[in-house]
Amino acid sequence: MGYAGAALLHKGVGFIIFLWLAASMSAPAYAGLGLMLALQTGITTFASAGVVDSLLGRIKHSHESEVQQRYFVATMDVFWALAVIVLAMVAALSGPITHLTGASWQTLAAVMITGVLSAFFLVQAYLIRLQERHQAAILVGTIPPLAGLIVGIALYLAQQTISSFFLGSAIVMAASLPALSRLYVGWGGPSLHKKESQQIAKSMPPFMVVALLAWVIGYGSTFLINIFFTENEGARFTFAYTLASVLQLLATSLNQVWAPRFFKQVHVVPLAEIERQNDRFYLLQGAIVGTAGALLIIAIPLAIRLSGISQLEHYQNLNLELFCLLAVYALSINWYHAQNYFLAHGRGGAFMTAVVASTLAGVAIWVLGAWIFGVFGAYLGFVAQALLKGAVTNLWAARRWGIRILWQGPALALAILGLGAVGSHLMSGIG
């Protein structure tokens, strides 16, 4: 609940900020902001891709703190090397990126810094969680991005430019580095653990491919929406997806609490007992995800109507679209279940194969839906690809380790989301 509360605080502040930005910007400008947010998320994703996932496969049989500490230090070495590579790639593509997004060089630089720092705090929070120091993990994972949002919007208010928003975020996140340094794990510069670093690096490619595809069907889809449809539709998608990502952060935060305990028990506790524990946890996750999503579906159109801001009317009547995006995270509950088994057993190659196959098929369905049914078909495509990815990875894990398909959690989440959508529709009719 601590992680869930921190996630909701972070996304709650983000909800207010992005609602205000949508009200104060034109649709094309807001669509441009969405593209830069997608790029920042991509940098964060690629700079941390596979780093911790590879670590889990290396320490699964080691309970000695000294051995784990060596791997933590090696993990940070690999992270910094990967971050430099990602920054170099973005810098090399800066010309096409600025041309496509219309962003300035200053904005792109601030986005690059913010993206890498976000990845650093993400990796550190995960390493700290593996030690089950949950209070420290919440501080490291929540305070820098939350402070970045607040200072970013403050600087935007002063200068009224998108670059000022990202610049403010970059400054405060950089200032957080020394402030939280006593909580970090293994971050103090290049180590002598080259063997461990090489082992982690060799295991990373499958997870990097998975991370790339996850970004493409996540925030990266903002670019696809802007290619297929108008800037106005791109702005509406950015608005809906930014709000729906509350559930992504919430669901991920809950899984990150459960995962360290699962990894410690999976090799020593009988499968039947582990699955009983999984069943209870993912049912609880479904209840929390569904309730948060239902409240979101009801609150957004109500907040838009009460605000009386004419520019926000452009983002009205998004109930079905928002339901589809939120349903993706409800369906992803089963994917977390299967993913933890792949990670715990160090089966990165099999995990990559399952995710790549299902994601490529899902992207094809997404494009086909957008082509045949227009913009709403794109939203339906998100649901289809999430369902396909969850089904493929769960069936693969079921054949390999004999696990069950835990359908109760996703079903409960979808049912609560459906009630929220119906309630929102009835309230809009009354309004």
Number of C-alpha atoms within 10 A of each C-alpha: 10 13 24 21 14 20 24 19 15 21 23 16 15 20 21 12 16 21 19 14 18 23 20 16 15 16 21 15 18 24 27 24 25 26 26 26 20 23 24 23 23 25 27 25 22 23 28 28 25 24 25 25 22 24 25 21 20 19 17 17 13 11 10 9 10 10 12 18 14 16 23 24 22 28 28 26 24 23 25 19 13 19 23 12 14 21 19 13 12 17 14 11 11 17 11 11 19 15 10 12 17 15 18 14 14 14 19 23 19 20 26 27 22 27 26 28 24 27 26 22 26 20 24 25 24 21 24 21 21 21 14 14 13 17 13 18 24 21 16 25 26 19 16 23 23 22 18 24 23 18 22 23 25 16 19 19 12 10 12 14 13 21 24 22 26 31 26 22 31 28 16 20 25 16 12 19 16 10 11 15 12 9 15 19 19 19 18 11 10 15 14 11 15 13 11 20 22 13 17 24 21 10 21 20 18 22 23 20 18 21 19 17 17 18 19 18 20 16 22 20 22 24 20 15 20 20 11 16 13 14 18 18 19 27 27 23 25 27 22 20 20 19 25 25 19 24 26 18 19 24 24 19 22 22 20 18 20 17 21 19 14 19 21 16 15 18 14 9 11 10 15 12 12 16 17 12 13 17 19 13 17 24 20 17 24 28 23 22 30 29 19 20 31 25 17 24 27 22 13 22 22 16 12 19 15 9 12 10 12 11 15 22 14 17 21 14 13 17 19 17 21 22 24 22 24 31 27 24 29 31 26 22 27 24 22 19 25 25 20 20 22 22 21 24 17 20 16 23 14 15 21 20 15 21 25 19 14 21 23 15 15 22 20 14 21 21 18 15 20 20 13 11 13 14 20 14 18 26 22 22 25 25 23 20 23 22 20 20 23 25 20 18 25 24 16 18 23 15 10 11 13 12 19 18 18 21 15 18 25 25 18 21 28 26 18 22 28 19 17 24 22 17 16 22 18 12 13 15 8 7 8
